[in-house]
Amino acid sequence: MAGLRERKKEKTRRTIQEEALKLFANQGYDATTIDQIAEASEISPSTFFRYFATKEDVVLQDDYDPVLIRMFVEQPPELGPVAALRKTLHDMFEALYPADREQLLLRAKLQLSTPALRARLMTTQMGTANVLAGAVAQRTGLDEDDLEVQAFAGAMIGAVLPALVRWVSSEGRASLPELADICLAQLESGFAGMTA
């Protein structure tokens, strides 16, 4: 269990992110300054930079990757990599989606519609793919630099991206967990259902 200091830091980080997202929604990403975010969060600008290196990081950073990787590695060994990832995402969404849905939607909208964030999103996704490759290597015994492992990790990220785009375009009316599972099921089946 996290100590008091860690819980306070997490609370401050979440407050900064929540206040920033409110400002972005009300006045636009580009029009919002770090000073405004700090003021809304009741902190100094220097405190802001202790939690986020840039304004972009307020939208792009989250705590999901470590949880995703831990849950993926802990899946039963008899599950193949795609099935293990599908189960992981199902379990993660079940635990986090109801409480985080609105913040996730706002962050996803910003990431897909703001040019500076879209550019950084690619870097973030590549980082997630590298972390996932390490977890796949751990599950399979292959090297994380193995081309098959790298291809798998890239395919997983690529498969989930259309789900995110569809979810945002539906204004959140569609279910992100269902969309992600549909995309991963297609990948798992080798797109067997696609016919000319």
N, C-alpha and C positions, 0 to 999 in steps of 0.2 A: 504494500500500500504506500502511496506517495505521501511524503511528509508535508507538514504545513507549508513550508517554504515553496515546495514544488507545486502544491495545490494553488497557492496564491499567484505564482508565476503563470500557471495555466489559466487561471481566472483572468488575469490581466491580459494575456495574449488573446483569449477569446473575446474579451471586451473590446480590445483594439480592433479585432477583425469584424465584430458585429457593428461597431460604430462606423467603421470605414465603409462597410457594405451598405449601411443606411444612407450615408452621404453619397456614395456612388449612385444608388438608386434614385435619390432625390435631385442631385445636381449634375450627375455624369461623372465618369471616371476622370477624364482629362481636367475637368474644372475643380476637382477636389485636391486640396493640398495636404501635405503631411501635417502642417500646423493645424489645419482644421480637424484632421483625424485625432491629433493629440489633444486638442481642446475638447472635442466631443467625448473622448475617452478619459478626460480628467488626469492627463499625464503630461509630461514635458516632451517636446520633440526628441530630446536626447534619450528619453525612456523608450519612445517609439522605436528608435534604432537599436535598442538592446533586444528587441523582439523580432523586428523585421528589417532586413538590410535595405529594402526598397519598397516603394508603394506597390509595385507589381507583386511582391511577395505576400502582401496582405491577401491578395486574391488567389495566388497560386499555391501557397503553403498550406498543408494540412497534416494531420497525424495519421492518415490512413495507411500509408505504405508499410510502416512497421507492423501494424495489426494484420494487414493483408498477407504479408510474408510469413509472419508467425503462424497464422491460421492455415496457410497453404502448406507449409512444411509439416504441420501436425495432422494433415488429412491422412486417412488410412493408406498404407503403402500399396494396396491392391488397386487403388484408383489411378488411372492414367493421368497425365499432366492436365489435359483439358478438363476431364471430369473433376479432378481435384480443384481446379480453379473455379469451375462452375459452382461446386459445393461451397468453396470459400466465399465467393461473391454472394451466394444466397444467404449464408450465415451472417456475413458482414452487413448486408442490406437489412436483414431482419433485425439486427441489433441497432444499427445506426440510422437507417433511412427515415423512420418516422420522426425522430427528433431533429435530424439535420436536413431534412428534405428542402425546406425553403432556402436555407443558406446555400446548400449545394446548387440549387437551381439558379440563384442569383450569381453565384461564382461562375457557374458554367456559362451563363449568358454573357457575362463580362469577358470570360476567356475566349469565347468564340466571336464576339463582336468588336473587341478592342484590338486594333492592330498590334500594339506593343505587347499585349498579353498573349495574343495568338502566337507571336514569334517566340516568346518565352515558354509557352505551353509545349512546343515541340521539344525544347531542351528538357523540360520537366518530364515529359513522357519518355524521352530517351533514358533519363535517369531511372525512372520506374522500371523500364525494360531491363536495364542492367541489374537492378536489385532483384527483379523477378528471375533473371537468368541465374543469379547466384542461388536462389531458392530451388530452382529446377535442378541445378547441378547437385545440390544437397540431397534432393529426393531421388535422383537417378544415378548418382555416382559418376556422372560425366563431368568434364571440365566446363566451367562457366564460359570459357572462350570457345568451346566447341560450336561449330557453325550451326548444327541442329538445335542446340540449346538457345543460341542467339536468335535463330529463325523463329523458334517457338515463342520466345518472349516478345519479339516484335509482332508476331501474328496475334498474340493475345491483346496487346495494346491496340493494334489496328482493328481488331474485331470489335472492341468495346467502343471505339470512337464513333461509329455510325449510330450506336445506341444513344450516346450522349447528344449527338446532333439532332436525332429524331425527338428525343425527350425535350430539348430546349425549343425546337420548332413547334412542339405541341403545347408550349407554355406550361409544361409540367403536368398536363392532363394525362398523358400516357404514363405508364409505370416504368421508371428507369430499371428496376430490378428485372422486370419481365423482358424489356428490350435487350438488356445485356445478356440475359440467358438465351434468348432467341439467337442472337449473334454468335454466342459461343457454341450453341447447339449446332448451328450451321457449320462452324469450323470443325467441331468434333466429328460430324458426319462426312466431312470432306465435301460439303455442299452437294450431297447425294440427291437432294430434292430438286436441284436446279436442272431443268430440261429445256431444250430449245422449243 
